[in-house]
């Protein structure tokens, strides 16, 4: 009678109606001290609230428990997809909530299997429990697995614990239980806002957006800074930079979305006219650092992020990077991509949605010399800068500052 009832009810049920989203935290959050973990979890809850508000997705309740956040909603699948772009979340699952009563778990789980599993599939049952219950996790797996084989005998299902095509998961927490079949991978890392701001030199190319995203993944909020090389480049370059910034901001909803734009073309023209051509790129980047420090002061940020990697360009040899660093007097230069190769960087760019933007056609900077210095000596750079009004050039560039809110 028990099995006949389920077979009848499954024929009437057309789809699974999820009512909960299970949010799991990034692994590093779990190993923090109790106080720090609570702070991160609260911040993550706030960030989730801001994301749902931004996307205007209805929900009933956001509940934080140790190691989990549960969202009660009729839009569980939509919310699950949206939350994959929230830092601090390791995975999310649309689920059905029921009581921790064993019969209730079986009934709900069998309904989900009936709605979702295909004929001839292999499957496994996984269970995780928190709290005291009159059964073990293993008992749930065994009894539920046996019932699935019996109830859906005509579907020719078989158990495969190592590499199943279908996984039914049961999460029991105190007096509630959650049944789900998928875990969508989250962004990981730390919640946005758990670290101070960083000014990010953003060019619109492939590297700098990825470097910015990696800083964001560690909890930083970013302040993009674009140095506009016009007339030595075109408007398309600016458009690319702003488009990549907009895409990055989608990973930190609820935080400021402003971009600083500073004219830099006049500085480049001065370098080309008054300094050895082979030093142009190094003088350019040192000037960028000086301008970035001013913006860092203005924003009360804690550092500057760039997309430089060892050897990726002629100006980025290890020797040249040391020469570049010397220009930054007050703030550290952070290079998340330092040891990455181009393929690794492009893989992340595709993942985060900036790659297609970065490869759009735009005029490259025409100030780059044919034979740039690859092993520059700091003394030579400083000698060249003595012939220039460096401080005045910085101040003049800052007068052209524009702030764009996306």
BELZIWO-V162755 format. One line per field, one symbol per residue. phi: phi as a letter, one per 40 degrees, with the letter a starting at -180 (. if undefined). psi: psi as a letter, one per 40 degrees, with the letter a starting at -180 (. if undefined). Layout:
# BELZIWO-V162755
phi: ???
psi: ???
This chain:
# BELZIWO-V162755
phi: .dccccdcccccccacbcbabcbbcddcccbccdccccccccccccccdccccccfbcacabbcbdgabbbcacbccccdccccbbchbcabbcabcacccccccccccccccccbcccgccaabbabbbhcacabcccccccccccccccbdccfcacaccaccbbcbbbbbfcbbbbababccccggbddgcbccbcbcbbgcccccccccccccchccbbcbbcccdccabcccccccccccccccccachbdbcbcbbcbcccccccccbbddccdcccccccdccccccccddcfcbibbbccbdgcbccbccccccccdccccbbcbbbdcdbcccccccdcdcccgbcccccccaccccccccbccbbccdcccccccccbcdccccccccccdbbbbc
psi: ddddddddddddhdihgieihhhiiidddeeiidddddddddddddddddddddefhiidihhhiheihhhhiefdddddddeefhiehdiihhihhaiehdddddddddddddddiiheiiiihiihihahifiidddddddddddddddfdeefiihhedgidhhhihhhhbeiihhieihhhadaaiiheeiiihhhhhdeaddddddddddddeeiiighhhhheieeaidddddddddddddddeefheiifihhhhhedddddddddeihdeedddddddddddddddddddefieihhifiihedidefiddddddddddhdeiihhgdedeiiddddddddddeeeddddeihihiheehidgihefihdddddddddeigddddddddddehihhh.
